[in-house]
């Protein structure tokens, strides 16, 4: 009698039994192919300290853990060669500014490497930059799309309306705006944070010992700190409302000598933004009333543990943007117990658990042919005055509110059903 490799007698199957076993194996293979996908995410490299990079890292890690074959088409953070991050292949950025020239080809290559799995492209970026016929040949695209105007800009709608596209809004506001525009099938998954890191944090470790957030910022404990955490990109429109925020702080600080503005961004217009030092002078903010991080430290990347200490150390987050697709710093700050001041527009109200909404007026964006929201300086001043009058303590209500955006919770409650709905 024939024996198998274990030395035990081999079991001989009849032709009918062998055919039945082949059918079972084929069914199992098809089931695996249906339940798992060959997923490519087009966004910033997962090791970058950008908002997109952090969201990409959270998502691709958990998708891989669920058994999907994952790769990243990088539009920022990798050039000239392929690479890998935690066992996940990374394809380099293209020659076009937003890598729109290479992503469709990368999807085709990834599908070819995984022929038994249905391909899916998830984009985490502005979709109005994705132009050209090759995008029409990608089998399935699910843009995790920021909507920071109302109504949805025409160039965004042009992409979301393609027959091979199913949008995923990153805010409830964005989902409703897409539905209002006439797209019937729009899913919703919010951005998320790591609540194990973003939690009230008094100190963080350094090679020399421990340091507080105030020590990192170079600000004494007796000062009232208004913090801004926003990328200094874009001059017209200046979507992060630096001019209005600086004007409001200057007026607020005139009668409050303890007030200081900490702005966690590039002070100079090196990223295509505006010269914030010149702006501060024009608004009447004195040199001792404003702080920026060391530009070398900023460019080397500030770890999340340090950011948690900064959020914990400021008294209020000032973030009255003209429009937000989501607004990660708003949730991160609240997770550290810090209230916030934001505009009463786009995704911002739904993300505010504790803080103040400021009024404004519509602002026409000719580049996108749609409306943003310009905050009123008077309304920001009033919010700063209210914030200054509250007790200087961590808000448990803010921490509890932010907990709903924990990355594991969001993946379980939103991403798993969304991937299933896209099957």
C-alpha positions as CSV (number, residue, x, y, z in Angstrom):
1,X,0.0,0.0,0.0
2,X,1.3,3.5,-0.9
3,X,2.2,5.7,2.0
4,X,2.1,9.4,2.4
5,X,5.0,11.5,3.8
6,X,4.1,10.9,7.4
7,X,4.5,7.1,6.8
8,X,0.8,6.4,7.2
9,X,-1.1,4.5,4.5
10,X,-2.3,6.9,1.8
11,X,-6.0,7.2,1.3
12,X,-7.0,6.5,-2.3
13,X,-9.9,8.5,-3.6
14,X,-12.2,7.5,-6.4
15,X,-12.5,9.7,-9.5
16,X,-15.8,11.0,-8.2
17,X,-14.3,11.8,-4.8
18,X,-11.3,13.5,-6.4
19,X,-13.6,15.6,-8.6
20,X,-15.6,16.5,-5.5
21,X,-12.4,17.5,-3.7
22,X,-11.3,19.6,-6.6
23,X,-14.7,21.4,-6.6
24,X,-14.4,22.1,-2.9
25,X,-10.9,23.5,-3.4
26,X,-12.0,25.7,-6.2
27,X,-14.9,26.9,-4.1
28,X,-12.5,27.7,-1.2
29,X,-10.2,29.6,-3.6
30,X,-13.1,31.6,-5.0
31,X,-14.4,32.4,-1.5
32,X,-10.9,33.6,-0.4
33,X,-10.7,35.7,-3.6
34,X,-14.2,37.2,-2.8
35,X,-13.5,37.9,0.8
36,X,-10.0,39.3,0.3
37,X,-8.9,42.0,-2.2
38,X,-5.7,43.2,-3.9
39,X,-6.0,46.7,-2.4
40,X,-3.8,49.6,-3.5
41,X,-3.9,52.9,-1.6
42,X,-2.8,56.1,-3.4
43,X,-1.6,58.6,-0.9
44,X,1.4,59.9,1.1
45,X,4.0,57.3,2.2
46,X,2.9,55.7,5.5
47,X,6.1,56.7,7.2
48,X,5.5,60.4,6.6
49,X,4.2,62.6,9.4
50,X,1.5,64.2,7.3
51,X,-2.2,63.7,8.0
52,X,-2.6,61.7,4.8
53,X,0.5,59.6,5.7
54,X,-0.8,58.8,9.2
55,X,-4.2,57.8,7.9
56,X,-2.6,55.7,5.2
57,X,-0.5,53.9,7.8
58,X,-3.5,53.2,10.0
59,X,-5.6,51.8,7.2
60,X,-3.1,49.7,5.3
61,X,-1.8,48.1,8.5
62,X,-5.3,47.0,9.5
63,X,-6.3,45.9,6.0
64,X,-3.3,43.7,5.8
65,X,-4.1,42.3,9.2
66,X,-7.5,41.3,7.9
67,X,-5.9,39.3,5.1
68,X,-6.0,41.6,2.2
69,X,-3.0,42.0,-0.1
70,X,-2.0,45.7,0.2
71,X,0.3,48.1,-1.5
72,X,0.7,51.9,-1.6
73,X,1.1,54.1,-4.6
74,X,3.1,57.0,-3.1
75,X,2.5,60.6,-4.2
76,X,4.8,62.0,-1.5
77,X,7.7,60.5,0.4
78,X,9.3,58.1,-2.1
79,X,11.1,58.7,-5.4
80,X,13.1,56.7,-7.9
81,X,12.6,53.2,-6.5
82,X,10.2,50.8,-5.0
83,X,10.4,50.1,-1.3
84,X,8.5,48.4,1.5
85,X,7.1,49.4,4.9
86,X,6.2,46.7,7.4
87,X,6.1,44.2,4.6
88,X,3.8,46.3,2.4
89,X,5.1,47.1,-1.1
90,X,5.4,50.8,-1.9
91,X,5.5,52.2,-5.5
92,X,7.3,55.5,-6.0
93,X,5.8,58.8,-7.0
94,X,5.5,59.7,-10.7
95,X,6.7,62.7,-12.7
96,X,3.4,64.5,-12.5
97,X,2.9,66.7,-9.5
98,X,0.3,64.4,-7.8
99,X,1.5,61.1,-9.4
100,X,-1.7,61.0,-11.5
101,X,0.5,59.7,-14.4
102,X,1.5,56.4,-12.7
103,X,-1.3,55.3,-10.3
104,X,-3.5,53.5,-12.9
105,X,-0.5,51.6,-14.2
106,X,0.5,50.7,-10.6
107,X,-3.0,49.3,-10.0
108,X,-2.7,47.1,-13.2
109,X,0.7,45.9,-12.0
110,X,-0.6,45.1,-8.5
111,X,-3.6,43.2,-10.0
112,X,-1.3,41.2,-12.3
113,X,0.8,40.2,-9.2
114,X,-2.4,39.0,-7.5
115,X,-4.5,37.4,-10.3
116,X,-6.8,35.5,-7.9
117,X,-7.9,38.6,-6.1
118,X,-10.2,41.4,-7.3
119,X,-8.3,44.7,-7.4
120,X,-9.5,47.8,-5.5
121,X,-7.9,51.3,-5.6
122,X,-8.5,53.5,-2.6
123,X,-7.3,57.1,-3.1
124,X,-6.7,59.3,-0.1
125,X,-6.1,62.7,-1.7
126,X,-8.0,65.4,-3.6
127,X,-9.6,63.8,-6.6
128,X,-9.8,66.8,-8.9
129,X,-6.1,66.2,-9.7
130,X,-6.8,62.7,-11.2
131,X,-7.2,63.4,-14.9
132,X,-6.7,61.4,-18.0
133,X,-8.2,58.3,-19.8
134,X,-6.2,55.7,-17.9
135,X,-8.3,56.3,-14.8
136,X,-11.3,55.1,-16.7
137,X,-9.7,51.7,-17.1
138,X,-9.1,51.1,-13.4
139,X,-11.7,48.4,-12.5
140,X,-12.8,49.9,-9.2
141,X,-11.9,53.1,-7.5
142,X,-13.1,54.2,-4.0
143,X,-11.9,57.7,-3.3
144,X,-11.7,58.5,0.4
145,X,-12.4,62.0,-0.5
146,X,-12.1,65.3,1.4
147,X,-15.0,67.7,0.7
148,X,-14.1,71.2,2.1
149,X,-16.4,73.3,-0.1
150,X,-20.2,73.6,-0.6
151,X,-21.5,72.6,-3.0
152,X,-19.1,70.0,-4.2
153,X,-16.8,71.6,-6.7
154,X,-17.4,70.7,-10.4
155,X,-14.0,69.1,-10.9
156,X,-14.5,66.9,-7.9
157,X,-18.0,65.9,-9.1
158,X,-16.6,65.0,-12.5
159,X,-14.4,62.4,-11.0
160,X,-16.8,61.1,-8.4
161,X,-19.5,60.6,-11.2
162,X,-17.4,58.1,-13.1
163,X,-19.0,54.7,-13.5
164,X,-16.0,52.9,-11.9
165,X,-16.0,55.2,-8.8
166,X,-17.7,54.8,-5.5
167,X,-16.9,57.7,-3.1
168,X,-16.1,57.3,0.6
169,X,-16.7,60.6,2.4
170,X,-14.4,61.2,5.4
171,X,-17.0,63.4,7.1
172,X,-20.8,63.4,7.5
173,X,-20.8,66.8,6.0
174,X,-18.9,65.5,2.9
175,X,-21.3,62.6,2.6
176,X,-24.3,64.8,2.6
177,X,-22.8,67.3,0.2
178,X,-22.1,64.4,-2.3
179,X,-25.6,63.1,-1.9
180,X,-27.0,66.6,-2.4
181,X,-25.0,66.8,-5.6
182,X,-26.9,63.8,-7.0
183,X,-24.6,60.8,-6.4
184,X,-26.8,58.2,-4.7
185,X,-24.1,55.7,-3.7
186,X,-21.7,57.4,-1.2
187,X,-20.2,55.6,1.8
188,X,-18.8,57.2,5.0
189,X,-15.7,56.4,7.0
190,X,-14.2,59.1,9.2
191,X,-10.5,59.7,9.8
192,X,-9.1,58.3,13.0
193,X,-6.5,58.7,15.6
194,X,-4.5,56.5,18.0
195,X,-6.0,57.2,21.3
196,X,-3.3,55.3,23.1
197,X,-0.9,58.0,21.9
198,X,-3.2,61.0,21.8
199,X,-4.2,61.2,25.5
200,X,-3.4,63.8,28.2
201,X,0.4,63.7,28.2
202,X,2.4,65.8,30.6
203,X,5.9,64.7,29.6
204,X,7.7,62.7,26.9
205,X,11.0,60.9,26.9
206,X,14.2,62.3,25.3
207,X,17.8,61.0,25.3
208,X,18.5,63.5,28.0
209,X,15.5,62.6,30.2
210,X,11.9,63.9,30.1
211,X,10.4,67.1,28.8
212,X,7.1,68.8,29.0
213,X,5.1,70.2,26.1
214,X,5.7,73.7,27.5
215,X,9.5,73.1,27.6
216,X,9.5,71.9,24.0
217,X,7.6,75.0,22.9
218,X,9.9,77.3,25.1
219,X,6.9,78.7,27.0
220,X,6.6,79.1,30.7
221,X,3.7,77.6,32.7
222,X,2.2,81.0,33.7
223,X,1.4,81.9,30.1
224,X,-2.0,81.3,28.4
225,X,-1.2,79.4,25.2
226,X,-3.4,79.6,22.1
227,X,-2.2,76.9,19.8
228,X,-2.5,76.5,16.0
229,X,-1.5,73.2,14.3
230,X,-2.0,73.8,10.5
231,X,0.1,73.3,7.4
232,X,1.2,76.6,6.0
233,X,0.2,75.8,2.4
234,X,-1.7,77.9,-0.1
235,X,-1.8,81.7,-0.3
236,X,-5.1,82.5,-2.0
237,X,-7.2,81.1,-0.5
238,X,-5.4,80.7,2.7
239,X,-7.7,77.9,3.8
240,X,-6.3,77.6,7.3
241,X,-7.4,81.3,8.0
242,X,-4.0,82.5,9.4
243,X,-4.8,86.1,8.6
244,X,-8.1,86.1,10.5
245,X,-6.7,84.1,13.4
246,X,-3.7,86.4,13.7
247,X,-5.8,89.5,13.7
248,X,-8.1,88.0,16.3
249,X,-5.2,87.0,18.6
250,X,-3.6,90.4,18.3
251,X,-6.8,92.1,19.5
252,X,-7.4,89.5,22.2
253,X,-3.8,89.8,23.5
254,X,-3.9,93.6,23.8
255,X,-5.6,93.3,27.3
256,X,-4.2,89.9,28.3
257,X,-0.4,90.1,28.8
258,X,-0.3,86.4,29.7
259,X,-1.4,85.4,26.2
260,X,0.9,83.8,23.7
261,X,0.3,82.2,20.3
262,X,2.1,79.0,19.5
263,X,1.9,78.2,15.7
264,X,3.1,74.6,14.9
265,X,4.0,75.1,11.3
266,X,6.6,76.6,8.9
267,X,6.9,80.3,9.6
268,X,8.2,81.0,6.1
269,X,6.4,80.4,2.8
270,X,8.6,77.4,1.9
271,X,5.7,75.1,1.3
272,X,3.8,77.6,-0.9
273,X,2.0,79.3,2.0
274,X,2.5,82.8,3.3
275,X,5.2,84.6,5.4
276,X,3.7,84.2,8.9
277,X,6.4,86.4,10.5
278,X,5.4,89.3,8.2
279,X,1.8,88.6,8.8
280,X,2.3,88.7,12.6
281,X,4.0,92.0,12.4
282,X,1.2,93.4,10.1
283,X,-1.4,92.3,12.7
284,X,0.5,94.0,15.6
285,X,1.6,90.8,17.3
286,X,4.8,91.5,19.2
287,X,7.8,89.1,18.9
288,X,7.4,87.9,22.5
289,X,3.8,87.1,21.9
290,X,4.3,84.4,19.2
291,X,6.3,81.2,19.0
292,X,7.1,78.8,16.1
293,X,8.9,75.4,16.4
294,X,12.5,75.2,15.3
295,X,12.3,74.7,11.5
296,X,15.0,71.9,11.6
297,X,13.1,70.0,14.3
298,X,9.9,70.5,12.3
299,X,11.3,69.2,9.1
300,X,12.9,66.2,10.8
301,X,9.4,65.2,12.0
302,X,7.8,65.7,15.4
303,X,6.8,62.4,16.9
304,X,3.1,61.9,17.9
305,X,4.1,61.5,21.5
306,X,5.6,65.0,21.4
307,X,2.5,66.3,19.6
308,X,0.3,64.8,22.4
309,X,2.4,66.7,25.0
310,X,2.0,69.9,23.0
311,X,-1.8,69.5,22.7
312,X,-1.9,68.8,26.4
313,X,0.1,71.9,27.2
314,X,-1.9,74.5,25.2
315,X,-5.0,76.0,26.7
316,X,-7.1,76.1,23.5
317,X,-6.7,75.0,19.9
318,X,-7.4,77.8,17.4
319,X,-8.5,76.2,14.1
320,X,-11.2,78.3,12.3
321,X,-10.5,77.0,8.8
322,X,-12.2,78.2,5.7
323,X,-13.0,74.6,5.0
324,X,-12.0,71.1,6.2
325,X,-12.4,67.7,4.7
326,X,-12.0,66.4,8.2
327,X,-9.5,68.2,10.5
328,X,-7.3,65.7,12.4
329,X,-5.7,68.2,14.8
330,X,-9.2,69.1,16.1
331,X,-9.8,65.5,17.2
332,X,-6.2,65.0,18.4
333,X,-6.3,68.0,20.7
334,X,-9.6,67.0,22.2
335,X,-8.3,63.5,22.8
336,X,-5.7,65.3,25.0
337,X,-8.4,67.2,26.9
338,X,-8.0,70.5,25.1
339,X,-11.0,72.5,23.8
340,X,-11.0,74.1,20.4
341,X,-12.2,77.1,18.4
342,X,-13.4,76.2,14.9
343,X,-15.5,77.6,12.1
344,X,-19.2,76.8,11.9
345,X,-18.8,75.3,8.5
346,X,-18.0,72.1,6.5
347,X,-16.8,69.1,8.7
348,X,-15.8,71.2,11.7
349,X,-19.1,71.4,13.8
350,X,-19.5,67.6,13.8
351,X,-16.0,67.1,15.1
352,X,-16.3,69.6,18.0
353,X,-17.2,68.0,21.3
354,X,-16.0,70.8,23.6
355,X,-15.2,74.3,22.4
356,X,-16.6,77.2,20.3
357,X,-18.0,77.7,16.8
358,X,-17.2,81.0,15.1
359,X,-19.4,82.7,12.6
360,X,-18.4,83.7,9.1
361,X,-19.5,84.4,5.6
362,X,-19.3,82.6,2.2
363,X,-16.1,83.2,0.3
364,X,-16.0,82.4,-3.4
365,X,-13.1,80.2,-4.5
366,X,-12.6,80.8,-8.2
367,X,-10.1,78.0,-8.5
368,X,-12.7,75.4,-7.4
369,X,-15.8,77.3,-8.6
370,X,-17.5,76.8,-5.2
371,X,-17.8,78.4,-1.8
372,X,-15.5,78.3,1.3
373,X,-16.3,80.0,4.6
374,X,-14.4,83.0,5.8
375,X,-14.5,83.4,9.6
376,X,-15.3,86.7,11.2
377,X,-12.5,88.2,13.3
378,X,-14.9,89.5,15.8
379,X,-16.4,86.1,16.4
380,X,-12.9,84.6,16.9
381,X,-12.1,87.3,19.4
382,X,-15.2,86.5,21.3
383,X,-14.4,82.8,21.4
384,X,-10.9,83.5,22.6
385,X,-12.3,85.6,25.4
386,X,-14.7,82.8,26.4
387,X,-11.9,80.3,26.3
388,X,-9.7,82.4,28.5
389,X,-12.4,82.7,31.2
390,X,-12.8,78.9,31.6
391,X,-10.9,76.9,34.2
392,X,-7.5,75.8,32.9
393,X,-7.9,72.1,33.2
394,X,-8.2,69.0,30.9
395,X,-11.7,68.4,29.7
396,X,-13.0,64.9,30.3
397,X,-15.9,65.5,28.0
398,X,-13.5,66.4,25.2
399,X,-11.5,63.2,25.8
400,X,-14.7,61.1,25.8
401,X,-15.9,62.7,22.6
402,X,-12.6,62.1,20.8
403,X,-12.6,58.4,21.8
404,X,-15.2,57.6,19.1
405,X,-12.5,58.3,16.5
406,X,-10.1,55.7,17.8
407,X,-8.5,53.9,14.9
408,X,-9.4,50.4,15.9
409,X,-13.0,51.4,16.6
410,X,-13.3,53.2,13.2
411,X,-11.8,50.2,11.4
412,X,-14.2,47.7,13.0
413,X,-17.3,49.9,12.7
414,X,-16.7,51.5,9.4
415,X,-13.9,50.1,7.3
416,X,-14.9,46.4,7.5
417,X,-18.5,47.1,6.4
418,X,-17.3,49.5,3.7
419,X,-14.9,46.9,2.2
420,X,-17.7,44.4,2.2
421,X,-20.1,46.9,0.5
422,X,-17.5,47.4,-2.2
423,X,-17.2,43.7,-3.0
